[in-house]
């Protein structure tokens, strides 16, 4: 397990992606250039609000809605 601090950033352009840059080589550490599961801590939110936000994101019916909700949360935390 790697613990590190990172900033979520929204990319400009047609695809409203939210990304984070890790301070180490993913391929070097894990031997893959594929997707990895990342656990994020919302330090600035109370635990019950964290759970509400996660439930709201996970409850989205489409991936587009899920991405909008993630982006909105990133904006709220910025």
PADREN-573380 format. One record per residue (C-alpha): residue number from 1; residue in three letters; x negated, y, z. Coordinates in pm, 1 decimal, decimal comma. Layout:
N
[atom NUM Ala [X Y Z]];
...
***
This chain:
78
[atom 1 Unk [0,0 0,0 0,0]];
[atom 2 Unk [-121,6 351,4 -85,2]];
[atom 3 Unk [-1,9 651,8 107,2]];
[atom 4 Unk [-51,7 992,0 -48,9]];
[atom 5 Unk [108,6 1331,8 -88,2]];
[atom 6 Unk [238,7 1437,2 -429,4]];
[atom 7 Unk [463,9 1701,0 -576,7]];
[atom 8 Unk [761,4 1610,7 -795,0]];
[atom 9 Unk [762,4 1825,0 -1108,5]];
[atom 10 Unk [1024,3 1869,7 -1375,8]];
[atom 11 Unk [885,1 1852,4 -1728,9]];
[atom 12 Unk [986,6 2110,4 -1983,6]];
[atom 13 Unk [1139,8 2001,0 -2312,1]];
[atom 14 Unk [1433,4 1801,8 -2443,4]];
[atom 15 Unk [1406,2 1520,6 -2187,4]];
[atom 16 Unk [1474,8 1646,9 -1832,8]];
[atom 17 Unk [1225,0 1409,9 -1668,9]];
[atom 18 Unk [1098,9 1447,9 -1316,0]];
[atom 19 Unk [745,9 1316,5 -1267,5]];
[atom 20 Unk [478,0 1292,0 -1004,4]];
[atom 21 Unk [107,2 1254,9 -1049,6]];
[atom 22 Unk [-71,5 1009,7 -821,9]];
[atom 23 Unk [-423,8 1091,7 -701,0]];
[atom 24 Unk [-569,6 755,7 -808,0]];
[atom 25 Unk [-580,3 529,0 -1112,2]];
[atom 26 Unk [-266,4 311,9 -1121,8]];
[atom 27 Unk [-418,0 74,8 -1379,4]];
[atom 28 Unk [-737,9 50,0 -1174,4]];
[atom 29 Unk [-557,9 -20,3 -846,1]];
[atom 30 Unk [-272,3 -241,4 -967,6]];
[atom 31 Unk [-393,6 -370,9 -1305,4]];
[atom 32 Unk [-88,9 -240,1 -1493,0]];
[atom 33 Unk [16,8 62,7 -1691,9]];
[atom 34 Unk [383,0 -29,1 -1636,7]];
[atom 35 Unk [632,2 97,1 -1385,2]];
[atom 36 Unk [570,7 81,7 -1013,4]];
[atom 37 Unk [812,1 113,3 -725,9]];
[atom 38 Unk [749,3 429,3 -526,9]];
[atom 39 Unk [893,2 498,8 -184,5]];
[atom 40 Unk [945,3 868,6 -122,6]];
[atom 41 Unk [982,6 1042,2 211,5]];
[atom 42 Unk [1203,1 1346,1 243,0]];
[atom 43 Unk [1024,7 1496,9 538,8]];
[atom 44 Unk [1211,8 1824,0 524,8]];
[atom 45 Unk [1558,1 1664,8 558,4]];
[atom 46 Unk [1724,9 1515,9 863,5]];
[atom 47 Unk [1757,2 1134,4 845,4]];
[atom 48 Unk [2135,1 1137,3 798,0]];
[atom 49 Unk [2104,1 1385,5 509,5]];
[atom 50 Unk [1832,9 1171,4 351,4]];
[atom 51 Unk [2068,2 872,2 356,7]];
[atom 52 Unk [2354,4 1078,2 211,5]];
[atom 53 Unk [2133,6 1200,3 -74,3]];
[atom 54 Unk [2008,9 848,5 -150,9]];
[atom 55 Unk [2363,9 709,3 -145,8]];
[atom 56 Unk [2478,0 987,1 -378,0]];
[atom 57 Unk [2197,0 910,9 -626,1]];
[atom 58 Unk [2243,9 532,7 -609,3]];
[atom 59 Unk [2620,9 573,7 -648,9]];
[atom 60 Unk [2587,1 731,7 -993,2]];
[atom 61 Unk [2759,1 527,9 -1262,8]];
[atom 62 Unk [2526,8 628,8 -1546,1]];
[atom 63 Unk [2151,2 682,4 -1567,5]];
[atom 64 Unk [2215,9 1033,3 -1699,2]];
[atom 65 Unk [2414,0 1123,1 -1385,4]];
[atom 66 Unk [2146,5 961,1 -1168,4]];
[atom 67 Unk [1875,8 1175,5 -1333,0]];
[atom 68 Unk [2084,4 1491,6 -1287,6]];
[atom 69 Unk [2125,8 1414,4 -918,6]];
[atom 70 Unk [1755,0 1343,8 -873,6]];
[atom 71 Unk [1668,7 1668,4 -1050,2]];
[atom 72 Unk [1915,0 1859,6 -831,7]];
[atom 73 Unk [1757,6 1711,9 -518,3]];
[atom 74 Unk [1409,0 1801,9 -641,5]];
[atom 75 Unk [1526,0 2158,5 -698,5]];
[atom 76 Unk [1683,2 2167,5 -351,5]];
[atom 77 Unk [1358,2 2049,6 -191,3]];
[atom 78 Unk [1140,1 2291,9 -389,4]];
***
